[in-house]
Amino acid sequence: MARLNVKPTRMELSNLKERLKTATRGHKLLKDKRDELMRRFVDLIRENNRIRQEVETALVSNMQDFVVAKSLENDLMVEEIFAVPTKQVQLFIEKENIMSVTVPKMYSQIDNPYGSDEGDVVYSYLASNSEMDATIQKMDGLVEKLLRLAEVEKSCQLMADEIEKTRRRVNGLEHSTIPQLEETIHYIELKLEEAERANLVRIMKVKDY
């Protein structure tokens, strides 16, 4: 490791020791941050896998039920049922700070523009069948899980980026900055000791005369 190009003086030695102290403390803090980020990241990955599996299973099941229900109806009638949106969805996104990582928190508000109760359908029951009605209501129930899945996946992405940046900074301090400072400090200490010994020898020779 190449040492820093500095003059071997006591002032420089003091400055370098202070820099080494700061770098060592920063290294510890960054390692603690990296470890905590990793712990939270693993928890989010587990939650992401669990929610994704639940959502995908529900979507496949609902789509299969819908295909069966749709086959019992006229195609034009089904298109008419879905021609007009039955709900208005508003999405609110807040920000949360986790270990200096800003992650999204998502909330939804679902309004029925037709004023019917939540969960009611606005089309005529004569235009559909019970299987289709049940499938549509089950799909409505997936909105919150889909939002949570999007929230968790985005958080995982942002935390993974921060973990990588923190890891690079930890490695930079551990394998470059700190060893370089330590080597430079050792070099200056040797030079100062050598100058001290040379000065002592000169004083002893002066006394001999």
MOLINHU-V289924 format. One record per residue. RES is the residue in three letters. PHI is phi in whole degrees, -180 to 180 (NA if undefined). OMEGA is omega in degrees with one decimal (* if undefined). Layout:
BEGIN
res=RES phi=PHI omega=OMEGA
res=RES phi=PHI omega=OMEGA
END
This chain:
BEGIN
res=MET phi=NA omega=-179.0
res=ALA phi=-72 omega=-180.0
res=ARG phi=-81 omega=179.7
res=LEU phi=-73 omega=-179.5
res=ASN phi=-89 omega=-178.2
res=VAL phi=-131 omega=177.5
res=LYS phi=-79 omega=-177.9
res=PRO phi=-79 omega=179.2
res=THR phi=-117 omega=-179.7
res=ARG phi=-66 omega=177.0
res=MET phi=-62 omega=178.4
res=GLU phi=-65 omega=178.4
res=LEU phi=-62 omega=179.0
res=SER phi=-64 omega=179.0
res=ASN phi=-63 omega=-178.9
res=LEU phi=-68 omega=177.9
res=LYS phi=-65 omega=176.8
res=GLU phi=-68 omega=176.8
res=ARG phi=-64 omega=178.8
res=LEU phi=-65 omega=178.2
res=LYS phi=-62 omega=178.6
res=THR phi=-65 omega=-179.3
res=ALA phi=-65 omega=-180.0
res=THR phi=-66 omega=178.3
res=ARG phi=-66 omega=177.3
res=GLY phi=-63 omega=178.6
res=HIS phi=-62 omega=179.6
res=LYS phi=-65 omega=180.0
res=LEU phi=-63 omega=179.6
res=LEU phi=-67 omega=176.7
res=LYS phi=-64 omega=178.0
res=ASP phi=-63 omega=178.2
res=LYS phi=-63 omega=179.8
res=ARG phi=-61 omega=-178.6
res=ASP phi=-66 omega=179.1
res=GLU phi=-69 omega=175.7
res=LEU phi=-61 omega=179.2
res=MET phi=-63 omega=-179.9
res=ARG phi=-62 omega=-179.9
res=ARG phi=-69 omega=179.3
res=PHE phi=-63 omega=178.8
res=VAL phi=-63 omega=178.0
res=ASP phi=-61 omega=179.4
res=LEU phi=-67 omega=178.3
res=ILE phi=-62 omega=178.3
res=ARG phi=-64 omega=178.1
res=GLU phi=-65 omega=179.1
res=ASN phi=-60 omega=-179.9
res=ASN phi=-64 omega=-179.4
res=ARG phi=-66 omega=-178.3
res=ILE phi=-66 omega=-179.5
res=ARG phi=-61 omega=179.7
res=GLN phi=-64 omega=179.2
res=GLU phi=-63 omega=-177.5
res=VAL phi=-66 omega=-179.2
res=GLU phi=-64 omega=178.1
res=THR phi=-63 omega=-179.6
res=ALA phi=-66 omega=-179.4
res=LEU phi=-64 omega=179.3
res=VAL phi=-62 omega=-179.6
res=SER phi=-64 omega=-179.1
res=ASN phi=-66 omega=179.6
res=MET phi=-66 omega=176.8
res=GLN phi=-64 omega=178.3
res=ASP phi=-65 omega=-178.7
res=PHE phi=-67 omega=179.3
res=VAL phi=-62 omega=177.9
res=VAL phi=-64 omega=-179.7
res=ALA phi=-65 omega=-178.7
res=LYS phi=-67 omega=-178.2
res=SER phi=-66 omega=-179.4
res=LEU phi=-90 omega=-176.9
res=GLU phi=-119 omega=176.0
res=ASN phi=-73 omega=-177.3
res=ASP phi=-59 omega=-179.8
res=LEU phi=-64 omega=179.0
res=MET phi=-68 omega=178.7
res=VAL phi=-65 omega=178.0
res=GLU phi=-63 omega=179.5
res=GLU phi=-67 omega=180.0
res=ILE phi=-61 omega=-175.1
res=PHE phi=-99 omega=-178.4
res=ALA phi=-72 omega=-177.8
res=VAL phi=-116 omega=178.3
res=PRO phi=-61 omega=-179.2
res=THR phi=-96 omega=-177.9
res=LYS phi=-137 omega=171.9
res=GLN phi=-115 omega=-176.5
res=VAL phi=-111 omega=174.0
res=GLN phi=-109 omega=-178.2
res=LEU phi=-110 omega=177.7
res=PHE phi=-115 omega=-178.9
res=ILE phi=-120 omega=174.1
res=GLU phi=-106 omega=-179.1
res=LYS phi=-119 omega=177.6
res=GLU phi=-128 omega=-178.8
res=ASN phi=-99 omega=176.5
res=ILE phi=-121 omega=178.5
res=MET phi=54 omega=179.9
res=SER phi=70 omega=175.0
res=VAL phi=-105 omega=179.9
res=THR phi=-88 omega=-178.3
res=VAL phi=-113 omega=-177.9
res=PRO phi=-83 omega=169.4
res=LYS phi=-122 omega=-172.6
res=MET phi=-108 omega=176.6
res=TYR phi=-134 omega=179.8
res=SER phi=-123 omega=172.9
res=GLN phi=-129 omega=-176.5
res=ILE phi=-106 omega=-179.8
res=ASP phi=-112 omega=176.0
res=ASN phi=-103 omega=-176.2
res=PRO phi=-65 omega=-177.3
res=TYR phi=-97 omega=173.3
res=GLY phi=78 omega=178.3
res=SER phi=-81 omega=-178.8
res=ASP phi=-64 omega=179.9
res=GLU phi=-62 omega=178.9
res=GLY phi=97 omega=178.7
res=ASP phi=-77 omega=174.2
res=VAL phi=-94 omega=-176.3
res=VAL phi=-103 omega=177.8
res=TYR phi=-89 omega=-179.3
res=SER phi=-73 omega=177.5
res=TYR phi=-64 omega=179.5
res=LEU phi=-71 omega=-177.7
res=ALA phi=-88 omega=-178.7
res=SER phi=-138 omega=175.6
res=ASN phi=-132 omega=-173.9
res=SER phi=-63 omega=-179.9
res=GLU phi=-64 omega=179.4
res=MET phi=-67 omega=178.7
res=ASP phi=-60 omega=-178.6
res=ALA phi=-65 omega=-179.7
res=THR phi=-66 omega=179.5
res=ILE phi=-63 omega=179.5
res=GLN phi=-67 omega=177.7
res=LYS phi=-68 omega=177.3
res=MET phi=-66 omega=176.4
res=ASP phi=-59 omega=-177.8
res=GLY phi=-71 omega=-179.4
res=LEU phi=-91 omega=-174.4
res=VAL phi=-59 omega=-177.8
res=GLU phi=-63 omega=178.9
res=LYS phi=-68 omega=178.0
res=LEU phi=-65 omega=177.3
res=LEU phi=-65 omega=179.2
res=ARG phi=-64 omega=178.1
res=LEU phi=-63 omega=178.3
res=ALA phi=-63 omega=179.8
res=GLU phi=-63 omega=-178.1
res=VAL phi=-68 omega=-178.7
res=GLU phi=-65 omega=177.6
res=LYS phi=-66 omega=177.6
res=SER phi=-62 omega=178.2
res=CYS phi=-61 omega=180.0
res=GLN phi=-63 omega=-179.0
res=LEU phi=-66 omega=-179.6
res=MET phi=-70 omega=177.3
res=ALA phi=-63 omega=177.4
res=ASP phi=-63 omega=-179.2
res=GLU phi=-68 omega=177.9
res=ILE phi=-63 omega=-180.0
res=GLU phi=-66 omega=178.5
res=LYS phi=-65 omega=179.4
res=THR phi=-66 omega=179.0
res=ARG phi=-62 omega=178.8
res=ARG phi=-64 omega=179.1
res=ARG phi=-68 omega=177.4
res=VAL phi=-63 omega=179.9
res=ASN phi=-65 omega=178.6
res=GLY phi=-62 omega=178.1
res=LEU phi=-68 omega=-173.8
res=GLU phi=-71 omega=-172.8
res=HIS phi=-106 omega=-178.5
res=SER phi=-127 omega=-171.8
res=THR phi=-63 omega=-176.4
res=ILE phi=-64 omega=177.0
res=PRO phi=-60 omega=179.4
res=GLN phi=-65 omega=178.1
res=LEU phi=-65 omega=-179.5
res=GLU phi=-63 omega=179.8
res=GLU phi=-67 omega=179.4
res=THR phi=-66 omega=177.9
res=ILE phi=-61 omega=179.1
res=HIS phi=-62 omega=179.0
res=TYR phi=-63 omega=-179.2
res=ILE phi=-66 omega=178.8
res=GLU phi=-61 omega=177.5
res=LEU phi=-64 omega=179.9
res=LYS phi=-64 omega=180.0
res=LEU phi=-68 omega=176.9
res=GLU phi=-65 omega=178.6
res=GLU phi=-63 omega=178.5
res=ALA phi=-65 omega=179.5
res=GLU phi=-68 omega=178.7
res=ARG phi=-65 omega=179.3
res=ALA phi=-64 omega=178.5
res=ASN phi=-66 omega=178.4
res=LEU phi=-65 omega=178.5
res=VAL phi=-63 omega=179.0
res=ARG phi=-62 omega=179.3
res=ILE phi=-62 omega=-179.9
res=MET phi=-65 omega=178.7
res=LYS phi=-68 omega=177.8
res=VAL phi=-63 omega=179.4
res=LYS phi=-65 omega=178.9
res=ASP phi=-62 omega=179.0
res=TYR phi=-82 omega=*
END
